[in-house]
Amino acid sequence: MKFVKQFFLIALFSMVGELLNYFIPLPIPASIYGLVLMFFALHFKICPISAVKETGDFLLGIMPIFFIAPAIALLANIEVLKAHWLFFLVVGVSSTVVIMVASGWATQIIIRISNRKNRMNEAENVENSEIAQKRRK
């Protein structure tokens, strides 16, 4: 019964994502709405992780099964792939490079912001300790 409740909860977020996709005229897939809602619900502890953990682990465990149908579709259309293999190769490599560069830049920005906050906190702590030492005297 526990798995049924957890699966129902995951399906509920997915359904709300579908409703948002229907009412909000943006080119965003419904599954993304559902994932974002689930993320915020877990992050802000509206929905505890224990409420979906086991079913989530199960779904992650069987995820490779979901790639069988697309792989078969690729094999069924191998002639298209053979005719345009260079295009697919260029797109795959270039998009990988773009994602790697964007991820690196984003990581560097986050590290710089974090370092600034740490330096500010350290300076504030030093200032507070100096004030405390002056009060003691």
DRENDO-1510 file (C-alpha; in Angstrom, 1 decimal, always signed):
<recs>
REC; n; res; u; v; w
REC; 1; MET; +0.0; +0.0; +0.0 .
REC; 2; LYS; +3.0; +2.3; +0.7 .
REC; 3; PHE; +4.1; +2.1; -2.9 .
REC; 4; VAL; +0.6; +2.8; -4.2 .
REC; 5; LYS; +0.4; +6.0; -2.0 .
REC; 6; GLN; +3.9; +7.1; -3.1 .
REC; 7; PHE; +3.1; +6.5; -6.8 .
REC; 8; PHE; -0.2; +8.3; -6.5 .
REC; 9; LEU; +1.7; +11.3; -5.0 .
REC; 10; ILE; +4.2; +11.3; -7.9 .
REC; 11; ALA; +1.3; +10.9; -10.4 .
REC; 12; LEU; -0.5; +13.8; -8.7 .
REC; 13; PHE; +2.4; +16.2; -9.3 .
REC; 14; SER; +2.5; +15.0; -12.9 .
REC; 15; MET; -1.2; +15.6; -13.3 .
REC; 16; VAL; -0.9; +19.1; -11.9 .
REC; 17; GLY; +2.0; +19.7; -14.3 .
REC; 18; GLU; -0.4; +18.6; -17.1 .
REC; 19; LEU; -3.0; +21.1; -15.9 .
REC; 20; LEU; -0.5; +23.9; -15.8 .
REC; 21; ASN; +0.7; +23.0; -19.3 .
REC; 22; TYR; -2.9; +23.2; -20.4 .
REC; 23; PHE; -3.7; +26.6; -18.8 .
REC; 24; ILE; -0.3; +28.3; -19.2 .
REC; 25; PRO; +0.4; +29.0; -22.9 .
REC; 26; LEU; +4.2; +28.5; -22.8 .
REC; 27; PRO; +6.2; +26.0; -24.8 .
REC; 28; ILE; +7.3; +24.1; -21.7 .
REC; 29; PRO; +6.5; +20.4; -21.5 .
REC; 30; ALA; +4.0; +19.3; -18.8 .
REC; 31; SER; +6.6; +16.9; -17.3 .
REC; 32; ILE; +8.9; +19.9; -16.6 .
REC; 33; TYR; +6.1; +21.7; -14.7 .
REC; 34; GLY; +5.5; +18.5; -12.6 .
REC; 35; LEU; +9.2; +18.1; -11.9 .
REC; 36; VAL; +9.6; +21.7; -10.8 .
REC; 37; LEU; +6.6; +21.4; -8.6 .
REC; 38; MET; +7.9; +18.2; -7.0 .
REC; 39; PHE; +11.3; +19.8; -6.5 .
REC; 40; PHE; +9.8; +22.8; -4.7 .
REC; 41; ALA; +7.5; +20.6; -2.6 .
REC; 42; LEU; +10.5; +18.5; -1.5 .
REC; 43; HIS; +12.9; +21.5; -1.1 .
REC; 44; PHE; +10.4; +23.5; +1.1 .
REC; 45; LYS; +9.4; +20.3; +2.9 .
REC; 46; ILE; +5.8; +20.6; +1.8 .
REC; 47; CYS; +6.2; +16.9; +0.8 .
REC; 48; PRO; +8.8; +15.0; +2.8 .
REC; 49; ILE; +11.2; +12.9; +0.8 .
REC; 50; SER; +10.1; +9.8; +2.7 .
REC; 51; ALA; +6.7; +10.2; +1.0 .
REC; 52; VAL; +8.2; +9.3; -2.4 .
REC; 53; LYS; +11.6; +7.7; -1.7 .
REC; 54; GLU; +10.9; +4.0; -2.2 .
REC; 55; THR; +8.8; +4.5; -5.4 .
REC; 56; GLY; +11.3; +7.0; -6.7 .
REC; 57; ASP; +14.1; +4.6; -6.2 .
REC; 58; PHE; +12.1; +1.9; -7.9 .
REC; 59; LEU; +11.4; +4.1; -10.9 .
REC; 60; LEU; +15.0; +5.1; -11.2 .
REC; 61; GLY; +16.0; +1.4; -11.0 .
REC; 62; ILE; +13.7; +0.5; -14.0 .
REC; 63; MET; +14.5; +3.7; -16.0 .
REC; 64; PRO; +16.7; +1.8; -18.6 .
REC; 65; ILE; +13.6; -0.1; -19.6 .
REC; 66; PHE; +12.1; +3.2; -20.8 .
REC; 67; PHE; +14.9; +3.6; -23.3 .
REC; 68; ILE; +14.2; +0.3; -25.1 .
REC; 69; ALA; +11.4; +1.7; -27.3 .
REC; 70; PRO; +13.4; +4.8; -28.5 .
REC; 71; ALA; +16.4; +2.5; -29.2 .
REC; 72; ILE; +14.3; +0.3; -31.4 .
REC; 73; ALA; +12.8; +3.3; -33.2 .
REC; 74; LEU; +16.4; +4.4; -33.9 .
REC; 75; LEU; +17.2; +1.0; -35.3 .
REC; 76; ALA; +14.1; +1.0; -37.4 .
REC; 77; ASN; +15.1; +4.3; -39.0 .
REC; 78; ILE; +18.8; +3.5; -39.5 .
REC; 79; GLU; +18.7; +4.6; -43.1 .
REC; 80; VAL; +17.9; +8.2; -42.0 .
REC; 81; LEU; +20.8; +8.0; -39.6 .
REC; 82; LYS; +23.1; +6.7; -42.3 .
REC; 83; ALA; +22.1; +9.5; -44.6 .
REC; 84; HIS; +22.7; +12.3; -42.1 .
REC; 85; TRP; +25.3; +10.8; -39.7 .
REC; 86; LEU; +27.7; +13.8; -40.1 .
REC; 87; PHE; +24.9; +16.3; -39.1 .
REC; 88; PHE; +24.0; +14.3; -36.1 .
REC; 89; LEU; +27.7; +14.0; -35.1 .
REC; 90; VAL; +28.3; +17.7; -35.4 .
REC; 91; VAL; +25.1; +18.6; -33.5 .
REC; 92; GLY; +26.0; +16.1; -30.7 .
REC; 93; VAL; +29.6; +17.2; -30.3 .
REC; 94; SER; +28.8; +20.9; -30.5 .
REC; 95; SER; +25.9; +20.8; -28.1 .
REC; 96; THR; +28.1; +18.8; -25.7 .
REC; 97; VAL; +30.8; +21.4; -25.8 .
REC; 98; VAL; +28.3; +24.2; -25.3 .
REC; 99; ILE; +26.7; +22.5; -22.3 .
REC; 100; MET; +30.2; +21.8; -20.8 .
REC; 101; VAL; +31.2; +25.5; -21.2 .
REC; 102; ALA; +27.9; +26.8; -19.8 .
REC; 103; SER; +28.2; +24.5; -16.9 .
REC; 104; GLY; +31.8; +25.5; -16.2 .
REC; 105; TRP; +30.9; +29.2; -16.3 .
REC; 106; ALA; +27.9; +28.7; -14.1 .
REC; 107; THR; +30.0; +26.8; -11.6 .
REC; 108; GLN; +32.7; +29.5; -11.6 .
REC; 109; ILE; +30.0; +32.2; -11.0 .
REC; 110; ILE; +28.6; +30.3; -8.1 .
REC; 111; ILE; +32.0; +29.7; -6.6 .
REC; 112; ARG; +32.9; +33.4; -6.8 .
REC; 113; ILE; +29.6; +34.4; -5.2 .
REC; 114; SER; +30.2; +31.8; -2.4 .
REC; 115; ASN; +33.8; +33.0; -1.9 .
REC; 116; ARG; +32.6; +36.6; -1.6 .
REC; 117; LYS; +30.0; +35.7; +1.0 .
REC; 118; ASN; +32.6; +33.7; +2.9 .
REC; 119; ARG; +35.0; +36.6; +2.9 .
REC; 120; MET; +32.3; +39.0; +4.0 .
REC; 121; ASN; +31.3; +36.6; +6.9 .
REC; 122; GLU; +35.0; +36.2; +7.9 .
REC; 123; ALA; +35.4; +40.0; +7.9 .
REC; 124; GLU; +32.3; +40.4; +10.0 .
REC; 125; ASN; +33.5; +37.8; +12.4 .
REC; 126; VAL; +36.8; +39.4; +12.8 .
REC; 127; GLU; +35.1; +42.8; +13.4 .
REC; 128; ASN; +32.8; +41.3; +15.9 .
REC; 129; SER; +35.7; +39.6; +17.8 .
REC; 130; GLU; +37.6; +42.9; +17.9 .
REC; 131; ILE; +34.6; +44.6; +19.3 .
REC; 132; ALA; +34.2; +41.9; +21.9 .
REC; 133; GLN; +37.8; +42.2; +22.9 .
REC; 134; LYS; +37.5; +45.9; +23.3 .
REC; 135; ARG; +34.4; +45.5; +25.6 .
REC; 136; ARG; +36.3; +43.0; +27.7 .
REC; 137; LYS; +39.1; +45.6; +28.4 .
</recs>
